[in-house]
Amino acid sequence: MTDTAARKIMNDYVEAMTSLCIVGKFGEYFLRNPEMIFERRSALRGLFKFWNIANTQELKQNVEWTIAIGARKEFGELYNWLSSVSEAERASIGQTTADPARKHQLSVVRQYVWRMPTAGIAAYDYSMAVFRACAGQKLGYITEQEKWAYIEEVIPLVKDDFSNWKDYLYSFNVGAVFTSRLLNADYISENGVLLTKLLFSRNDSFRRASLG
């Protein structure tokens, strides 16, 4: 298989994975039109500023950390802790925590105990790593070859950890809530039907990119 053919196949995974990365007001548009995500450099620069990524080194460190460790490590640790105690103990944990960010994380994990795929929120890390690699290439922080090297590293992890896109979507969105206090803990239940509907509508990349 030529590099061009291989990249065309990988691009289906890229479009499926990165179409989830814009949540909120414009999320539905980009989920339906994943090819438009990287067209506005000004918006990408704004995201990089929000993430405190200002140069090539910071981008590479961020992407490599996200692939190797990511938010899934902390989520997994909290998940293992909360799933090992009684329901009454889970209900009380976090009530006396002074740090609002920590209280939010505990609230999210507590809400989704026993309801997560085995891989936890790994989908969030995988999608964000690929998104940032693609955006970084678009902004000139990394080369096209470096971008594809990151993608080639992530896709096998996705295939190993997930057997279908529905679980991937669920994992991603719990991860999005866990890492952002801008999304409340009811985000998944409030938007579940819409997200599943969009997953199997106009975005053909989910059908072309096979999991399992």
KOLNU-575545 format. One record per residue (C-alpha): residue number from 1; x, y, z. Coordinates in steps of 0.5 Angstrom, whole numbers, plus 2048, in hexadecimal, padded with zeros to 3 digits. Example, Ala and Ser with C-alpha at 12.3 -4.5 7.8 and 13.67 -1.06 7.14 Angstrom:
! residues 2
[atom 1,[819,7F7,810]] [atom 2,[81B,7FE,80E]] 
! end
This chain:
! residues 212
[atom 1,[800,800,800]] [atom 2,[803,807,7FE]] [atom 3,[804,80C,803]] [atom 4,[7FE,810,800]] [atom 5,[7F9,80A,800]] [atom 6,[7FB,809,807]] [atom 7,[7FA,810,809]] [atom 8,[7F3,810,806]] [atom 9,[7F1,80B,80A]] [atom 10,[7F4,80E,810]] [atom 11,[7F0,814,80F]] [atom 12,[7EA,811,810]] [atom 13,[7EC,810,817]] [atom 14,[7EE,817,818]] [atom 15,[7E8,81A,815]] [atom 16,[7E4,816,81A]] [atom 17,[7E8,817,820]] [atom 18,[7E9,81E,81F]] [atom 19,[7E2,820,81D]] [atom 20,[7E0,81F,825]] [atom 21,[7E5,824,827]] [atom 22,[7E1,82A,826]] [atom 23,[7DB,82A,82B]] [atom 24,[7D6,82F,82D]] [atom 25,[7D3,834,828]] [atom 26,[7D7,832,822]] [atom 27,[7D8,82A,824]] [atom 28,[7D2,828,820]] [atom 29,[7D4,82B,819]] [atom 30,[7DB,829,81A]] [atom 31,[7D9,822,81B]] [atom 32,[7D5,822,815]] [atom 33,[7DA,825,811]] [atom 34,[7E1,823,814]] [atom 35,[7E5,825,80E]] [atom 36,[7E4,82C,810]] [atom 37,[7E7,82C,817]] [atom 38,[7EE,82E,815]] [atom 39,[7EC,833,810]] [atom 40,[7EC,839,814]] [atom 41,[7F3,83B,817]] [atom 42,[7F1,840,81B]] [atom 43,[7ED,83C,81F]] [atom 44,[7F2,837,820]] [atom 45,[7F7,83C,822]] [atom 46,[7F2,83E,828]] [atom 47,[7F1,837,82A]] [atom 48,[7F9,836,82A]] [atom 49,[7F9,83C,82F]] [atom 50,[7F3,839,833]] [atom 51,[7F8,833,834]] [atom 52,[7FE,837,835]] [atom 53,[801,834,82F]] [atom 54,[806,839,82C]] [atom 55,[80B,836,828]] [atom 56,[80E,82F,825]] [atom 57,[811,82C,82B]] [atom 58,[80A,82E,830]] [atom 59,[806,82B,82A]] [atom 60,[80A,824,82A]] [atom 61,[80B,824,831]] [atom 62,[803,824,832]] [atom 63,[801,81F,82C]] [atom 64,[806,81A,82F]] [atom 65,[804,81B,836]] [atom 66,[7FD,81A,834]] [atom 67,[7FE,814,830]] [atom 68,[802,811,836]] [atom 69,[7FF,813,83C]] [atom 70,[7F9,818,83B]] [atom 71,[7F3,81A,83F]] [atom 72,[7F1,812,83F]] [atom 73,[7F7,811,844]] [atom 74,[7F4,816,849]] [atom 75,[7ED,814,847]] [atom 76,[7EE,80C,848]] [atom 77,[7F2,80D,84F]] [atom 78,[7EB,811,852]] [atom 79,[7E7,80C,84E]] [atom 80,[7EB,806,852]] [atom 81,[7EA,80A,858]] [atom 82,[7E3,80B,858]] [atom 83,[7E1,804,855]] [atom 84,[7E4,801,85B]] [atom 85,[7E0,805,861]] [atom 86,[7D9,804,863]] [atom 87,[7D3,808,860]] [atom 88,[7D3,80C,866]] [atom 89,[7DA,80E,866]] [atom 90,[7DA,810,85F]] [atom 91,[7D4,815,860]] [atom 92,[7D8,818,866]] [atom 93,[7DF,818,862]] [atom 94,[7E0,81F,85F]] [atom 95,[7DB,823,863]] [atom 96,[7E1,826,868]] [atom 97,[7E6,827,862]] [atom 98,[7E7,82E,862]] [atom 99,[7EA,82E,85B]] [atom 100,[7E5,82F,856]] [atom 101,[7E8,82C,850]] [atom 102,[7E9,825,854]] [atom 103,[7E2,826,857]] [atom 104,[7E0,826,84F]] [atom 105,[7E4,820,84D]] [atom 106,[7E2,81C,853]] [atom 107,[7DB,81D,852]] [atom 108,[7DC,81B,84A]] [atom 109,[7DF,815,84C]] [atom 110,[7DA,813,852]] [atom 111,[7D4,814,84D]] [atom 112,[7D7,80F,848]] [atom 113,[7DA,80A,84C]] [atom 114,[7D8,803,849]] [atom 115,[7D6,806,843]] [atom 116,[7DC,807,83F]] [atom 117,[7E0,803,83A]] [atom 118,[7E6,7FF,83C]] [atom 119,[7EB,805,839]] [atom 120,[7E7,80A,83D]] [atom 121,[7E8,811,83A]] [atom 122,[7EE,80F,835]] [atom 123,[7EA,811,82F]] [atom 124,[7EA,818,832]] [atom 125,[7F2,818,832]] [atom 126,[7F2,814,82B]] [atom 127,[7EE,819,828]] [atom 128,[7F1,81F,82B]] [atom 129,[7F8,81D,829]] [atom 130,[7F6,81C,822]] [atom 131,[7F3,822,822]] [atom 132,[7F9,826,824]] [atom 133,[7FD,823,820]] [atom 134,[7F9,825,81A]] [atom 135,[7F8,82C,81C]] [atom 136,[800,82C,81E]] [atom 137,[801,82A,817]] [atom 138,[7FC,82F,814]] [atom 139,[800,835,818]] [atom 140,[807,833,816]] [atom 141,[809,830,81D]] [atom 142,[80A,829,81A]] [atom 143,[80B,826,813]] [atom 144,[806,822,80F]] [atom 145,[80B,81C,811]] [atom 146,[80B,81D,818]] [atom 147,[803,81E,818]] [atom 148,[802,817,815]] [atom 149,[807,814,81A]] [atom 150,[803,816,81F]] [atom 151,[7FD,814,81C]] [atom 152,[800,80D,81A]] [atom 153,[802,80C,822]] [atom 154,[7FB,80E,824]] [atom 155,[7F6,80A,81F]] [atom 156,[7F9,803,822]] [atom 157,[7F7,805,829]] [atom 158,[7F0,807,827]] [atom 159,[7EF,800,823]] [atom 160,[7F2,7FC,829]] [atom 161,[7ED,800,82F]] [atom 162,[7E7,801,82B]] [atom 163,[7E3,7FC,827]] [atom 164,[7DD,801,825]] [atom 165,[7DC,808,824]] [atom 166,[7D7,809,828]] [atom 167,[7DB,807,82E]] [atom 168,[7E0,80C,82B]] [atom 169,[7DB,811,82B]] [atom 170,[7D9,810,832]] [atom 171,[7E0,810,835]] [atom 172,[7E2,816,831]] [atom 173,[7DC,81A,834]] [atom 174,[7DD,818,83B]] [atom 175,[7E5,81A,83A]] [atom 176,[7E2,821,838]] [atom 177,[7DE,822,83E]] [atom 178,[7E4,81F,842]] [atom 179,[7E9,824,840]] [atom 180,[7E4,82A,83F]] [atom 181,[7E0,82E,844]] [atom 182,[7DD,831,83F]] [atom 183,[7D9,82B,83E]] [atom 184,[7D4,829,843]] [atom 185,[7D4,821,845]] [atom 186,[7CD,820,842]] [atom 187,[7D0,822,83B]] [atom 188,[7D0,81B,839]] [atom 189,[7C9,819,83B]] [atom 190,[7C6,820,838]] [atom 191,[7CA,81F,832]] [atom 192,[7CA,817,831]] [atom 193,[7C5,816,82C]] [atom 194,[7C7,81C,827]] [atom 195,[7CE,81A,828]] [atom 196,[7CC,813,826]] [atom 197,[7C8,815,820]] [atom 198,[7CE,81A,81D]] [atom 199,[7D2,814,81E]] [atom 200,[7CF,810,819]] [atom 201,[7CC,815,814]] [atom 202,[7D0,819,80F]] [atom 203,[7D7,818,812]] [atom 204,[7D9,812,80D]] [atom 205,[7E0,812,811]] [atom 206,[7DD,80E,816]] [atom 207,[7DA,808,811]] [atom 208,[7E1,808,80D]] [atom 209,[7E6,808,813]] [atom 210,[7E5,801,816]] [atom 211,[7E5,7FF,81E]] [atom 212,[7E5,7F8,821]] 
! end
